[in-house]
Amino acid sequence: MTTQQVWKKYADDVKHFILSKVKDTTVTDDLLQETFIKVHTKLHTLKDITKLKPWIFTIARNTMMDYFKSTNQTVELNNFETQIDEKEHEHTEKDCLRGILQSLPKKYRDPLFLSDIKGLKQQEVANTLKQNLPTTKSQIQRARKLIAQGFMDCCGFSLNEEGKLVGEIQDKEDCKVCK
């Protein structure tokens, strides 16, 4: 499938999704364009075309999160759930991430949530948790490493030369976290 075909099929849905979250047509158009630039440059990496729609919406959601972080706006995470008609039995990275996050000790989960989800600066996280900055930084880094390790343990992902997770989600029955 070409980028133009993907655009024709999904652009309106993605635009409505973005607009429902950012409430600004100019920003929506910018984020839509940015989303489809990412789709265009990474479309060749999508191995399962049946996951195209959820993949595009994930890119759109991440693009919006980046926008909210860069503008220092906070947003509730549950506002970013998409209404994608996914099969209920389909096993996704979200299933694994949920399990991995639940298994994180609270001392790592809380700073990670405040920093990476809420978009607070690490100093603000430290102040909120009433601890010093080096402790907060260490906890956030440790949480990120535990999440990466969780994906490696759970679904057989591995780290590439740049230290990024690579691999494909396994079937649910093969997953050690989600079964």
Secondary structure, 3 states (H helix, E strand, C coil): CCHHHHHHHHHHHHHHHHHHHHCCHHHHHHHHHHHHHHHHHHHHHCCCHHHHHHHHHHHHHHHHHHHHHHCCCCCCHHHHCCCCCCCCCCCCHHHHHHHHHHHCCHHHHHHHHHHHHCCCCHHHHHHHHCCCHHHHHHHHHHHHHHHHHHHHHHHCCEECCCCCEECCCCCHHHCCCCC
